[in-house]
Amino acid sequence: MINFNGKCYSSFKAAPEELLSCLTSIPIHSHEMLIIRGRINQLEANYFSIMAALRRFRVDIPMHFTIDFIREQSYQLNEFNKKNNEIQILSLKFFRMKEPTNESPVSPICFSMQMGESSIDPMNIELTLYKDHYIFANNYSNLFQTNKPLRELGKVFAYENGFGAAFLVNNHKRLVESTHGTVFLINPEGIQTPSLSEGTANTVLRSSFIEFLKKEFKIQVVETKIAIFSIQQAQEVFLISSAHRFFHVTQFRKKKFETEKSVSIRKQFFHYLNR
């Protein structure tokens, strides 16, 4: 099931040639949103994040592409799918309709929208370190699409070696994120997470989670530079992302982590999202 530029198709056989042509190219931007009970969670924040990313890619954004338009298209796709899962993932991808030229450097865009199933149930996993390739510590890396191929390579490396995910490092050999979402470390002083200047993806869920921790838990959250050896000094480590939900890290190298505090945080966070 796919929504392409405002029209739903049940199969690729029914899709227009224009869609198939777009799907053979790399999307300029990908964005994933949580759908809770049929409604996009934090729609406004997601919308402004999408608009900011598209402007950075220098494309012609249609005037009708408003916050209401995104909402209507998600409802249309949800009705077309005829599924009522409590939590789903809405994947939105944008493509250039024409290659940039000297005459028309700013090209028009089209979009595809797909719905996938998700769950708030956590998983306990062991992590490894992926250091074959580095994420560059700059603000272009803050866009999720920039390092998506590298995350996929890291996943393969982790799975081939019997791990659930892998930590990713930047060109300064410091922690950036994981193959399965943003990394958070619980210490006696508070919670640490890599700062945006380190190259981590600037997702809406990451920002919302940090805001939740500060407001609801009154916990000191420090966005900072984190050396790899600091991971093993943490009491608990967990990962969070729209696509991969919530992961409790049970072990990294020889260090085994607790999960008690992060379990409590996870439960209260999803209750916070449901309000």
GIJOFEN-V420042 format. One record per residue. N is the residue number from 1. PSI is psi in degrees with one decimal (none if undefined). Layout:
BEGIN
n:N psi:PSI
n:N psi:PSI
END
This chain:
BEGIN
n:1 psi:128.5
n:2 psi:141.4
n:3 psi:115.5
n:4 psi:111.8
n:5 psi:35.2
n:6 psi:1.7
n:7 psi:134.1
n:8 psi:142.7
n:9 psi:139.7
n:10 psi:-18.9
n:11 psi:162.3
n:12 psi:-21.3
n:13 psi:-32.2
n:14 psi:-8.8
n:15 psi:149.3
n:16 psi:160.4
n:17 psi:-31.8
n:18 psi:-40.2
n:19 psi:-47.1
n:20 psi:-35.7
n:21 psi:-41.2
n:22 psi:-39.6
n:23 psi:-14.3
n:24 psi:-6.4
n:25 psi:166.0
n:26 psi:129.8
n:27 psi:144.5
n:28 psi:-24.9
n:29 psi:138.0
n:30 psi:141.6
n:31 psi:133.6
n:32 psi:137.0
n:33 psi:146.7
n:34 psi:132.7
n:35 psi:115.5
n:36 psi:115.5
n:37 psi:44.9
n:38 psi:-2.3
n:39 psi:141.6
n:40 psi:124.9
n:41 psi:132.3
n:42 psi:53.2
n:43 psi:-44.7
n:44 psi:-45.2
n:45 psi:-40.7
n:46 psi:-41.5
n:47 psi:-48.9
n:48 psi:-31.0
n:49 psi:-42.3
n:50 psi:-47.6
n:51 psi:-41.4
n:52 psi:-41.3
n:53 psi:-43.4
n:54 psi:-37.2
n:55 psi:-36.4
n:56 psi:-25.5
n:57 psi:3.2
n:58 psi:64.5
n:59 psi:163.6
n:60 psi:106.9
n:61 psi:121.5
n:62 psi:143.7
n:63 psi:-29.2
n:64 psi:-5.0
n:65 psi:79.0
n:66 psi:175.3
n:67 psi:-35.7
n:68 psi:-34.5
n:69 psi:-44.5
n:70 psi:-43.9
n:71 psi:-46.4
n:72 psi:-40.3
n:73 psi:-36.0
n:74 psi:-39.9
n:75 psi:-42.3
n:76 psi:-43.5
n:77 psi:-39.2
n:78 psi:-41.7
n:79 psi:-36.7
n:80 psi:-37.9
n:81 psi:-29.2
n:82 psi:41.0
n:83 psi:145.5
n:84 psi:41.6
n:85 psi:143.7
n:86 psi:-41.3
n:87 psi:130.0
n:88 psi:165.9
n:89 psi:124.4
n:90 psi:115.5
n:91 psi:121.1
n:92 psi:125.0
n:93 psi:141.9
n:94 psi:139.0
n:95 psi:149.8
n:96 psi:133.3
n:97 psi:-23.6
n:98 psi:148.2
n:99 psi:141.1
n:100 psi:140.2
n:101 psi:171.7
n:102 psi:-37.3
n:103 psi:-35.5
n:104 psi:76.1
n:105 psi:-30.5
n:106 psi:108.0
n:107 psi:153.6
n:108 psi:162.1
n:109 psi:163.5
n:110 psi:170.1
n:111 psi:156.2
n:112 psi:147.1
n:113 psi:126.2
n:114 psi:150.4
n:115 psi:132.8
n:116 psi:157.5
n:117 psi:150.6
n:118 psi:179.2
n:119 psi:149.1
n:120 psi:-2.0
n:121 psi:131.5
n:122 psi:167.3
n:123 psi:145.1
n:124 psi:124.7
n:125 psi:158.4
n:126 psi:143.6
n:127 psi:156.1
n:128 psi:179.7
n:129 psi:126.3
n:130 psi:116.1
n:131 psi:20.3
n:132 psi:-32.3
n:133 psi:150.9
n:134 psi:150.3
n:135 psi:133.1
n:136 psi:135.9
n:137 psi:78.6
n:138 psi:170.9
n:139 psi:-13.8
n:140 psi:-29.1
n:141 psi:-16.2
n:142 psi:-21.0
n:143 psi:128.1
n:144 psi:-37.8
n:145 psi:-28.2
n:146 psi:-47.7
n:147 psi:21.2
n:148 psi:-44.8
n:149 psi:-35.0
n:150 psi:-38.6
n:151 psi:-38.7
n:152 psi:-41.0
n:153 psi:-41.2
n:154 psi:-37.9
n:155 psi:-47.4
n:156 psi:-44.7
n:157 psi:-44.9
n:158 psi:-47.6
n:159 psi:-39.5
n:160 psi:-27.0
n:161 psi:12.7
n:162 psi:21.7
n:163 psi:161.0
n:164 psi:-22.9
n:165 psi:179.8
n:166 psi:146.5
n:167 psi:146.1
n:168 psi:144.4
n:169 psi:160.4
n:170 psi:-174.6
n:171 psi:-6.4
n:172 psi:5.6
n:173 psi:35.6
n:174 psi:159.6
n:175 psi:135.1
n:176 psi:-56.7
n:177 psi:-162.7
n:178 psi:172.1
n:179 psi:-14.8
n:180 psi:28.4
n:181 psi:-177.3
n:182 psi:142.7
n:183 psi:134.5
n:184 psi:135.0
n:185 psi:126.6
n:186 psi:124.4
n:187 psi:167.5
n:188 psi:-30.9
n:189 psi:-18.5
n:190 psi:-148.1
n:191 psi:135.3
n:192 psi:147.8
n:193 psi:148.2
n:194 psi:138.5
n:195 psi:162.6
n:196 psi:-30.0
n:197 psi:-15.8
n:198 psi:-12.0
n:199 psi:5.4
n:200 psi:150.2
n:201 psi:131.3
n:202 psi:80.9
n:203 psi:157.4
n:204 psi:-39.9
n:205 psi:-39.1
n:206 psi:-48.7
n:207 psi:-42.0
n:208 psi:-38.8
n:209 psi:-41.6
n:210 psi:-42.0
n:211 psi:-41.3
n:212 psi:-45.9
n:213 psi:-40.2
n:214 psi:-39.2
n:215 psi:-49.1
n:216 psi:-37.2
n:217 psi:-14.3
n:218 psi:35.3
n:219 psi:140.9
n:220 psi:117.6
n:221 psi:120.8
n:222 psi:118.3
n:223 psi:115.0
n:224 psi:-177.9
n:225 psi:131.1
n:226 psi:117.1
n:227 psi:152.9
n:228 psi:-38.2
n:229 psi:-20.2
n:230 psi:-24.0
n:231 psi:-42.8
n:232 psi:-10.7
n:233 psi:-8.7
n:234 psi:154.5
n:235 psi:-43.3
n:236 psi:151.3
n:237 psi:135.0
n:238 psi:160.7
n:239 psi:148.1
n:240 psi:136.0
n:241 psi:160.5
n:242 psi:-43.5
n:243 psi:-35.7
n:244 psi:8.0
n:245 psi:-132.3
n:246 psi:127.4
n:247 psi:130.8
n:248 psi:124.6
n:249 psi:118.3
n:250 psi:-26.5
n:251 psi:140.8
n:252 psi:119.2
n:253 psi:-126.1
n:254 psi:-1.7
n:255 psi:125.7
n:256 psi:137.7
n:257 psi:152.4
n:258 psi:168.9
n:259 psi:0.5
n:260 psi:-49.9
n:261 psi:-41.9
n:262 psi:-29.3
n:263 psi:-44.9
n:264 psi:-42.4
n:265 psi:-43.5
n:266 psi:-47.3
n:267 psi:-43.4
n:268 psi:-30.7
n:269 psi:-44.9
n:270 psi:-27.0
n:271 psi:-39.2
n:272 psi:-41.6
n:273 psi:-30.6
n:274 psi:-9.9
n:275 psi:none
END
